[in-house]
Amino acid sequence: DTEVTQTPKHLVMGMTNKKSLKCEQHMGHRAMYWYKQKAKKPPELMFVYSYEKLSINESVPSRFSPECPNSSLLNLHLHALQPEDSALYLCASKQLKFCKQYFGPGTRLTVT
Amino acid sequence: GQSLEQPSEVTAVEGAIVQINCTYQTSGFYGLSWYQQHDGGAPTFLSYNALDGLEETGRFSSFLSRSDSYGYLLLQELQMKDSASYFCAVKNLYNTDKLIFGTGTRLQVFP
């Protein structure tokens, strides 16, 4: 299994809603990532988890809250988002010390 | 800091060869990766050059010159399905779990 899965594929939420994005991998990768990507731009790193511990937070606003319940799962909790947070949210994983990252298909988020 | 520059767009016809350049500025270096991303899709890993020279994987090749701080992705026998965005990337010097992506090149292949 060389796949990263993400749910949901699409999400529309209001600025007062609370929602969560989910990511799962069963490749035994101990590094997991959240990226945000706007149209025609490169992925922008948000968070990195290493051995289920948050190792990098790229000064992301607190309305985004990551969680890594176990080595296979990664969540991104969303609350009080702004319309400018509308983007493709990508999850990725990799083996530590290797360069290749495996990306999930992403969640297309629209904040209304 | 680290920055990677790519041309924003490249166009070519089916069957042609195209080269996508990546120029980077970084005081240290752990190798150059390339990712492909189709519209609406996920980035997928294409290649990695740790050392100078050419790495070949089927129709795609990637080249690195560390002395010139330059690399490129070469796509041969272009097909319509190669129309996508291509990103070069390097590992962050201070945290190698972090990738720094280039600005991205949109390749359009015409019949």
Chai-1 contact restraints between the chains, C-beta under 6 A:
chainA,res_idxA,chainB,res_idxB,connection_type,confidence,min_distance_angstrom,max_distance_angstrom,comment,restraint_id
A,A31,B,D97,contact,1.0,0.0,6.0,A-B,restraint_1
A,P42,B,F87,contact,1.0,0.0,6.0,A-B,restraint_2
A,P42,B,F101,contact,1.0,0.0,6.0,A-B,restraint_3
A,P42,B,G104,contact,1.0,0.0,6.0,A-B,restraint_4
A,P43,B,F101,contact,1.0,0.0,6.0,A-B,restraint_5
A,V48,B,D97,contact,1.0,0.0,6.0,A-B,restraint_6
A,I56,B,K98,contact,1.0,0.0,6.0,A-B,restraint_7
A,C99,B,S33,contact,1.0,0.0,6.0,A-B,restraint_8
A,C99,B,Y48,contact,1.0,0.0,6.0,A-B,restraint_9
A,K100,B,F45,contact,1.0,0.0,6.0,A-B,restraint_10
A,F103,B,A42,contact,1.0,0.0,6.0,A-B,restraint_11
A,F103,B,P43,contact,1.0,0.0,6.0,A-B,restraint_12
A,G104,B,A42,contact,1.0,0.0,6.0,A-B,restraint_13
A,P105,B,A42,contact,1.0,0.0,6.0,A-B,restraint_14
A,G106,B,A42,contact,1.0,0.0,6.0,A-B,restraint_15
